């Protein structure tokens, strides 16, 4: 059974930090891009950050560069998203998602989109940042 189990969401004041975790099981971790897609109320889903176990160049959407860091513990099939200097506009439901790597010619950023073949999804974790 495929599972992506998120944890680490919560409430924080602006400028604070949270660390999200996503534990994957039921599929071959190395064959997938794993990352975070978020959705704020009234907005479309947005690819935030993604990583590959074999690519050292993770993807970040522009609005989180310099504040968020994604890492992967391949031995534990777990991906982490360290979020620092959080802003109210970061408030959203954060979903862990996985996209099968169909070609290594594509960058991690290519796969990190809710509209481009995310095969597996977690249930989501709420992040709320108050001003």
C-alpha positions as a Python dict, from the first residue, in 0.01 Angstrom:
ca = {
    (1, 'X'): (0, 0, 0),
    (2, 'X'): (139, 338, -101),
    (3, 'X'): (150, 591, 177),
    (4, 'X'): (280, 945, 217),
    (5, 'X'): (240, 1049, 578),
    (6, 'X'): (296, 1413, 664),
    (7, 'X'): (365, 1560, 1003),
    (8, 'X'): (494, 1882, 1154),
    (9, 'X'): (234, 2138, 1056),
    (10, 'X'): (86, 2383, 1304),
    (11, 'X'): (49, 2743, 1405),
    (12, 'X'): (334, 2989, 1428),
    (13, 'X'): (383, 3362, 1439),
    (14, 'X'): (539, 3545, 1146),
    (15, 'X'): (915, 3503, 1152),
    (16, 'X'): (892, 3164, 1317),
    (17, 'X'): (989, 2820, 1193),
    (18, 'X'): (830, 2484, 1131),
    (19, 'X'): (967, 2154, 1003),
    (20, 'X'): (749, 1927, 792),
    (21, 'X'): (820, 1558, 748),
    (22, 'X'): (691, 1316, 487),
    (23, 'X'): (748, 945, 532),
    (24, 'X'): (700, 744, 214),
    (25, 'X'): (624, 373, 184),
    (26, 'X'): (488, 128, -69),
    (27, 'X'): (692, 240, -369),
    (28, 'X'): (1056, 267, -476),
    (29, 'X'): (1173, 594, -326),
    (30, 'X'): (1461, 640, -569),
    (31, 'X'): (1229, 627, -872),
    (32, 'X'): (1034, 935, -766),
    (33, 'X'): (1060, 1307, -714),
    (34, 'X'): (919, 1382, -367),
    (35, 'X'): (810, 1721, -253),
    (36, 'X'): (558, 1964, -119),
    (37, 'X'): (257, 2117, -289),
    (38, 'X'): (54, 2374, -98),
    (39, 'X'): (-294, 2516, -134),
    (40, 'X'): (-418, 2829, 35),
    (41, 'X'): (-791, 2909, 62),
    (42, 'X'): (-924, 3038, -268),
    (43, 'X'): (-597, 2973, -450),
    (44, 'X'): (-467, 2704, -681),
    (45, 'X'): (-225, 2440, -566),
    (46, 'X'): (138, 2548, -597),
    (47, 'X'): (459, 2347, -614),
    (48, 'X'): (671, 2467, -320),
    (49, 'X'): (979, 2247, -316),
    (50, 'X'): (1083, 1907, -445),
    (51, 'X'): (1384, 1680, -429),
    (52, 'X'): (1523, 1371, -593),
    (53, 'X'): (1740, 1114, -418),
    (54, 'X'): (1980, 1123, -714),
    (55, 'X'): (1977, 1496, -798),
    (56, 'X'): (2161, 1743, -578),
    (57, 'X'): (1965, 2039, -713),
    (58, 'X'): (1633, 2063, -534),
    (59, 'X'): (1361, 2291, -661),
    (60, 'X'): (1211, 2587, -476),
    (61, 'X'): (942, 2820, -590),
    (62, 'X'): (1068, 3179, -594),
    (63, 'X'): (868, 3296, -294),
    (64, 'X'): (1039, 3050, -56),
    (65, 'X'): (1399, 3064, -181),
    (66, 'X'): (1637, 3147, 101),
    (67, 'X'): (1376, 3061, 367),
    (68, 'X'): (1287, 2695, 304),
    (69, 'X'): (1524, 2399, 282),
    (70, 'X'): (1426, 2054, 159),
    (71, 'X'): (1630, 1747, 251),
    (72, 'X'): (1594, 1375, 207),
    (73, 'X'): (1689, 1084, 431),
    (74, 'X'): (1703, 808, 172),
    (75, 'X'): (1767, 538, 431),
    (76, 'X'): (1437, 624, 598),
    (77, 'X'): (1242, 718, 282),
    (78, 'X'): (1163, 1050, 443),
    (79, 'X'): (1167, 1404, 310),
    (80, 'X'): (1186, 1711, 531),
    (81, 'X'): (1096, 2072, 466),
    (82, 'X'): (1254, 2319, 706),
    (83, 'X'): (1060, 2644, 686),
    (84, 'X'): (1219, 2951, 841),
    (85, 'X'): (1114, 3315, 854),
    (86, 'X'): (757, 3214, 784),
    (87, 'X'): (517, 3471, 646),
    (88, 'X'): (137, 3490, 665),
    (89, 'X'): (126, 3420, 290),
    (90, 'X'): (286, 3081, 359),
    (91, 'X'): (-35, 2974, 535),
    (92, 'X'): (-182, 2678, 347),
    (93, 'X'): (-242, 2308, 354),
    (94, 'X'): (87, 2145, 262),
    (95, 'X'): (66, 1815, 77),
    (96, 'X'): (350, 1571, 32),
    (97, 'X'): (341, 1433, -321),
    (98, 'X'): (546, 1203, -542),
    (99, 'X'): (600, 1205, -918),
    (100, 'X'): (758, 914, -1105),
    (101, 'X'): (1078, 1011, -1284),
    (102, 'X'): (1005, 945, -1652),
    (103, 'X'): (1330, 1097, -1779),
    (104, 'X'): (1643, 1228, -1613),
    (105, 'X'): (1651, 1494, -1886),
    (106, 'X'): (1384, 1683, -1696),
    (107, 'X'): (1478, 1895, -1396),
    (108, 'X'): (1333, 1842, -1051),
    (109, 'X'): (1142, 2166, -1104),
    (110, 'X'): (967, 2019, -1406),
    (111, 'X'): (809, 1751, -1190),
    (112, 'X'): (729, 1980, -897),
    (113, 'X'): (387, 2083, -1017),
    (114, 'X'): (37, 1980, -914),
    (115, 'X'): (-51, 1979, -1284),
    (116, 'X'): (221, 1749, -1408),
    (117, 'X'): (189, 1390, -1300),
    (118, 'X'): (204, 1377, -922),
    (119, 'X'): (114, 1011, -881),
    (120, 'X'): (81, 985, -504),
    (121, 'X'): (-48, 1235, -249),
    (122, 'X'): (-55, 1259, 126),
    (123, 'X'): (-357, 1385, 317),
    (124, 'X'): (-201, 1723, 389),
    (125, 'X'): (-97, 1915, 697),
    (126, 'X'): (-213, 2266, 788),
    (127, 'X'): (40, 2546, 830),
    (128, 'X'): (-93, 2870, 975),
    (129, 'X'): (126, 3178, 1011),
    (130, 'X'): (-19, 3470, 1203),
    (131, 'X'): (94, 3828, 1154),
}
